[in-house]
Amino acid sequence: MSEADRAERSELPRPPSAEPTTTPDDTPRSRFGDLRYYRWAAIAVWFAVMVWQFTEQGLAFDRTRLILWMCLGLAAASIGRRRVITVIIDWLPFAGVLLLYDLTRNVAQWMGMPTHWHLAPDVDHFLFGVNPTVWLQSHIKDASPPWWEVITSVVYVSYFVVPYVVAGALWLRDRTAWRRYAVAFVATTFLALVGYTLVPGAPPWAAARCTAEQVVDNPRDPPCMYSEVPPASGGLLGPVSPSDPKAAPYVERISARGWDVLNVRAASTLLTVGQSKANLVAAIPSLHAGLTMLLALFMWPRVRALGRSLFVGYALVMAFTLVYTGEHYVFDILLGWALAAAVIGAQRLWIRRRARRTTAPAYAPGVPSNS
């Protein structure tokens, strides 16, 4: 085991028998008394309101609402275990930084950076000899969503929830690990912002709606992007030859249609509306791929074999989903993975160096100190 892994494993909470009755950020039990029943009652109320909110209004994909709801849940779970004010102390700066990201992610628009329409598809074709999205939609796409597209739609949407749920679980277990996760999360997010600000890239579904003549000047958001029916030629990606003759002969954006199998049209509609308001040419690198790989790499030294398999499998299934549904090229995903690896690598290097400084002797052997 490497020195960095040992340092990170040291963050894991000790077994209950070894834990002290109080910690620096916890309030002693004697002041609380036994508040377990109040805690579970508050959690039950929070959960019931969440179910009602989902039933009446659909999924909360808005980051601000999601973090607010999660912080309320964390406050309920903190009763009798930790000062509730720590939720605000820790999560308000985290939410504020992410809000800043939301406000600046369209900075490429006023900078006038040209959109790259050919870069990613050319790299994919060089790597595989074919366009992977075209190949997948040619071989496994049906006219109507099959049952297994429920998985791809749920996986795609999970990106808006899972990283924050993991953050909440880490915060409840170990605030030191949570802080390092938050730093890695923010660093990956903003470095991706720099990437797709300087190199805006059109995703496969957009390239399929535009011809080479329509994007010859590398426009940011040409009218062809908003056409409901792509050209018969398949646009920049060429035609799709689906095994199902009733399926569309071009690349479609199908990340939301799996919800129709479950008849949860509210989720499908909400996701589609949210996608239309997002930065449509922020494909390079893929933040979906970057953050899911960040999860796998960050949690690797903190979980057992089953947990490692689940986190790595999640990143791989997300990659398949992004390519198959027309959201990203493989090139975008590889860059997202590389970004996550660089952030985790830099963080582990920092942990290793700090551990060396902590364990280094105060003075060299045989040399008298100045005191």
Secondary structure, 3 states (H helix, E strand, C coil): CCHHHHHHHCCCCCCHHHCCCCCCCCCCHHHHCCCHHHHHHHHHHHHHHHHHHHHHHCCCCCHHHHHHHHHHHHHHHHCCCCCCHHHHHHHHHHHHHHHHHHHHCCHHHHHCCCCECCHHHHHHHHHHCCCHHHHHHHHHCCCCCCCCHHHHHHHHHHCCCHHHHHHHHHHHHCHHHHHHHHHHHHHHHHHHHHHHHHCCECCHHHHCCCCCHHHCCCCCCCHHHHCCCCCCCCHHHCCCCCCCCCCCCCCCCCCCHHHHCCCCHHHHHHHHHHHHHCCCCECCCCHHHHHHHHHHHHHHHHCCHHHHHHHHHHHHHHHHHHHHCCCCCHHHHHHHHHHHHHHHHHHHHHHHHHHHHHHCCCCCCCCCCCC
